[in-house]
Amino acid sequence: MAGAASALTKRKKLGYAFGIATESLLYNMYYTYFLTFLVQIVHIKPNIAGIVIFISIAWDAVTDPILGNISDRPGADKRKLMLKSILPLAICFIIAWSGIGNTLFGDGQALKMIFYTVVSMLIWLFYTMYTIPYYSVVAELTEDYDERTEIRGVSSFINAFCIGLGNILPALVGIGFITYIHVAGAISILAVVAGLVCVLSLKGVYQVKAAKDGETAPKGLGVGATLRSFGEIAKLKPVKYFLLFVFFFLAGSSMIQSNLSYMVVNCINMDYNSGIAIVIGVLVVTMAVTVPVVTKISEKTDRRTACLIFISIAAAGMAIMKLVGLDAEVGGFKIMVVLAPFALGVGLSTFWTVFYSMSYDIVELDEFVNGKNGERRESIITSFPQLIQKFGSATGILAQGLILGAYGYNTTAESGADAATFVRPSAHIVNGMENVSTIIPAVILGISVLFLVLYPVTRKTYNALTSQLKNKRAGLDYSTDGIAKLVK
């Protein structure tokens, strides 16, 4: 690891950071627009569309630990895993947005549900094959608390613009000849290029794990070994609080993100094209500004403190928006078209800046408590919170679809609705849409903050942990002084 870290130049870090575009562009187009696409274009009922996405992302969550186990094995090359996933990921993504389900199955809800579920599952399989090695490799490159924050900070800054592209480009659908498949094709090309840049940047700084004396790489999927690893990791005191924080944050933020189109048109009462452009623009600017602030505060204090501050601000902002109303105006200007994405952007930028760095900290804790002969489980540990992240995201989107269905919202093929032309629903349904963008996620994010308060890993405890871990690795006396909150 020391040799790899010494070659980790700024240019290499930047090249690695660009790799986030491969997952972020696709991730954000899918999370923001796919439910809308299924409802408005494919004409699947909202509750069924929510189930399609829930099953697909839940499947992705299940594959996370399996891919984590495989990529942690001696001789497994994370760069090759990433490289093999990029092109199939792009192809499946394009198919998902082709609208071919309408052509093949017409009004058949069940058949369209099956088709789009299968295609989505393939997307998330190759997505996981890329993202698990991509994110976990940082824990192998450096153990420095601030360097990890710096790498994730640069990646999150780039991610802000990827979120913008992943949301703005689909908003162009309906203008001239542009359709969803055109946008999906453009995004997929960008994703492939970014992935190749990332893989090349890791050359010379990433070293494939070699088998230790007498160690042989296991065969098969290793489901049993993965479950045993999860059991050991889950017993670590900080892990349960971290995972609950992750689940509730993603459930709340994904609910809002998948509801953006309905919020703009029906709650804020704006034209779709102009409204969504402002929303995404404000979201991108907010994230671009917030990421370096969060990074700096994390360096001055620690990641947990920065997270507590900014996610609390986001949750409070959403609750206030419900009290004021999303249709509020100041001088004739719809102010929530700015304030709503600002609150979401503050929360998202903070979470994605610190999320993976916080999961890396568990790698050292696991090595200290469970590691034998220097055993480290970077990919397994990265995949664990990702598994919870996916279930949280899937739950949020499913809840959004179910809530809209419960309020009576539906579209049919006869309505002629498409992504840029929404049929105005009743006041009762609009109230449900507003709740999905304000008070419901505010409560969910508030719960995530409570679990973060209980999370005991800070800069101080992490530094004490690595100090004792170095003694353990060197065969010297070590103790739990300063880290009792982490290990007991």
Secondary structure, DSSP 8 states (H G I E B T S, - for coil): -HHHHHT--HHHHHHHHHTHHHHHHHHHHHHHHHHHIIIIIS---HHHHHHHHHHHHHHHHHHHHHHHHHHHSTT--HHHHHHHHHHHHHHHHHHHTS-HHHHHHTT-HHHHHHHHHHHHHHHHHHHHHHHHHHHHHHHHH---HHHHHHHHHHHHHHHHHHHHHHHHHHHTTTSTT--HHHHHHHHHHHHHHHHHHHHHHTTTT-------TT-----S--HHHHHHHHHHHHTSHHHHHHHHHHHHHHHHHHHHHTTHHHIIIIIS---HHHHHHHHHHHHHHHHHHHHHHHHHHHHHS-HHHHHHHHHHHHHHHHHHHHHH-TT-EETTEETHHHHHHHHHHHHHHHHHHHHHHHHHHHHHHHHHHH-STT---HHHHHHHHHHHHHHHHHHHHHHHHHHHHHTT----GGG--BTTB-----HHHHHHHHHHHTHHHHHHHHHHHHHHHH----HHHHHHHHHHHHHHHTT-----TT-HHHH-
